[in-house]
């Protein structure tokens, strides 16, 4: 992240729960042995697979995007923000998975806005974060996720269609709702920094497959100032804190803006929408690339040889000079064959040592 070459390319990877279960089955014997040599893993089932696979970062998630990890016995349920979800199931050749889909937005109606009371950030359960710092702070890079805190927060509370309309027709409403989520995530993020976290993870999906979801001008007038405020507050509290920003899709017209507001890492540099090599060449001396390996094509539908070739290409084109963390462009989904996941790690092991060699 300091744009210097370390000993090897760092690795950052996530899995949907069903993939984690498959990998734990694949490596059941090795994980048992790993627990004996790394006793801390036994107390953190959510981390042990990541630790075993050699990931360099451990994540703790808070805020409005926690719905990704919500578990409920009910098929339909609501969270503390008043957002209602429904479990949606999908089938793949490797089994059936599920997602929590939003089906009801608490601020869909204008009349609901004036009486809305968001969760109190002081009530967030930060004890688990403190324990993570205590147990892993000396050995792992700790990331506090307060993601989906500006534009995504608006979408989760208002609905995607209405939020896009609001940005153009009702900018004051959009701004007020985004301020609600900014306030919450800013306060939680500051507490994580005070505890000793090394990075804060933010996220707002700004891009579609071929274009931004909103104009650069709208981004600069409504969203960029709020991002700049949040990141500025974080860095005033700790000048060494790093900021990772996740945004799917094509976002090249605003990468310069993200650099201006203090983003240190750009995730995931989705290769179907932007060429990672070109992004590295244009911006790589000022922002770190994080991700870049295709979860739309190569990992689910390619061969193990295809995965190996893509990992090799990314390391050769994005690795020189540092400023590169390799990983999938999204959480690895249930449609990805296990042999492609193992090929991903094998290729990183083979090609990911510095100095990068153009094999």
C-alpha positions, -999 to +999 in steps of 0.1 A: +000+000+000+031+022+003+039+014-033+070-006-024+076-042-032+073-066-003+085-102-003+053-114-020+020-102-034-006-099-005-038-120-008-073-109+000-102-133-006-138-139+005-162-167+001-200-171+004-208-193+034-215-223+012-181-221-005-164-218+030-182-251+040-170-269+009-134-257+014-135-268+051-146-302+039-118-303+013-092-294+038-107-310+069-076-330+078-053-301+072-075-277+092-074-301+122-036-300+121-037-263+116-057-258+148-031-277+167-003-254+155-025-222+157-047-225+188-062-191+182-080-204+151-102-227+173-118-196+189-126-179+156-143-203+132-150-173+108-112-167+105-096-201+106-101-209+069-086-174+060-057-180+083-051-215+069-051-202+033-026-175+041-048-144+038-031-112+051-061-094+064-088-102+089-121-083+086-148-073+112-180-060+097-205-034+111-232-012+099-260-013+073-243-039+051-242-065+079-273-080+062-248-101+042-241-121+073-275-121+090-288-155+100-325-160+109-347-190+113-374-170+095-377-168+057-386-131+060-371-109+087-361-073+094-329-058+108-323-029+132-324-004+103-360-014+095-350-031+063-369-062+055-353-092+038-363-125+022-342-155+018-337-163-019-323-197-029-303-205-060-290-238-075-256-245-089-238-277-100-221-277-066-252-273-044-279-248-033-270-214-018-290-185-005-289-148-002-308-122+018-326-100-007-341-067+004-379-067-002-390-036+018-372-003+023-381+017+054-378+051+037-396+042+005-423+067+013-415+104+018-437+105+049-415+080+067-384+101+065-392+127+091-400+101+119-372+077+110-348+068+139-317+049+128-298+026+151-277+041+178-240+037+169-231+035+205-251+003+208-230-015+182-214-046+197-178-037+195-166-063+221-158-088+193-137-061+176-117-055+208-111-092+211-098-094+176-074-066+182-062-083+214-057-117+198-045-108+163-034-072+162+003-080+163+002-106+135-025-097+110-036-066+092-070-057+107-098-042+087-129-026+101-157-027+076-182+002+078-193-003+043-222+009+022-222+041+042-231+068+016-247+059-018-254+023-009-270+033+023-294+055+004-303+026-018-309+002+011-331+027+029-349+042-001-348+016-028-326+015-059-351+031-083-362+058-059-326+066-048-315+072-084-345+094-090-338+113-058-302+121-069-317+141-098-351+153-087-349+153-049-312+159-040-320+174-006-338+142+004-310+121-010-284+142+009-304+140+042-307+102+040-270+097+032-261+119+062-280+094+084-258+066+073-226+087+072-231+097+108-236+061+120-206+046+101-183+075+109-188+070+146-183+033+145-153+036+122-137+061+147-141+036+175-124+009+154-095+032+147-091+040+184-090+003+191-061-002+168-075-013+134-052-008+105-077-001+077-113+011+073-133-005+045-159+016+028-181+006-002-206+022-026-213+005-059-211+033-084-207+015-116-227-007-140-212-031-165-204-004-191-210+030-174-214+048-141-248+045-124-248+082-121-230+111-138-196+121-126-211+156-119-238+141-096-211+120-079-190+151-073-218+172-060-236+148-037-214+118-028-178+129-031-181+156-004-195+131+021-167+106+013-142+133+017-156+143+051-156+107+064-121+099+052-108+132+064-122+125+099-106+090+099-072+103+088-073+132+112-078+107+140-050+085+127-028+098+099-016+062+091-050+046+087-056+032+053-089+034+034-102+006+011-130+015-012-151-011-029-172-002-059-182-027-086-184-019-123-170+007-146-159+037-125-128+050-143-142+085-147-141+090-110-110+072-099-091+105-098-118+118-075-114+088-052-077+095-050-084+131-042-106+122-012-080+099+003-088+064-009-057+042-006-070+009-021-095+004-049-115-028-049-122-049-070-111-034-103-137-056-120-119-070-151-150-073-172-155-035-170-120-021-167-086-035-178-066-038-146-033-034-165-044+000-179-057+011-145-024+002-129-005+021-156-027+052-153-033+053-115-010+027-099+015+050-084-012+068-064-037+041-055-034+004-047-053-022-068-071-048-047-088-078-064-088-080-103-094-117-108-127-124-126-156-139-107-179-135-136-160-156-162-127-172-153-133-186-118-168-200-124-165-210-161-128-213-169-105-242-164-079-245-137-054-236-165-074-204-173-073-194-136-036-200-134-030-179-165-052-150-153-035-149-119-001-149-136-011-121-159-024-100-131+008-104-111+030-096-140+010-065-151-002-051-117+024-063-093+056-044-102+064-016-078+040-029-052+005-013-048-012-046-056-033-070-035-045-100-055-080-115-050-113-123-067-134-094-079-162-105-055-168-131-029-162-165-045-196-179-053-210-215-052-207-218-090-169-219-087-154-254-089-130-263-060-102-271-085-104-235-097-100-222-062-070-244-055-056-233-089-060-197-077-039-202-046-013-225-063-007-198-090-003-171-064+023-193-046+041-199-079+041-164-094+036-141-065+071-136-052+090-104-057+107-094-079+080-103-103+094-124-131+078-122-166+077-160-172 
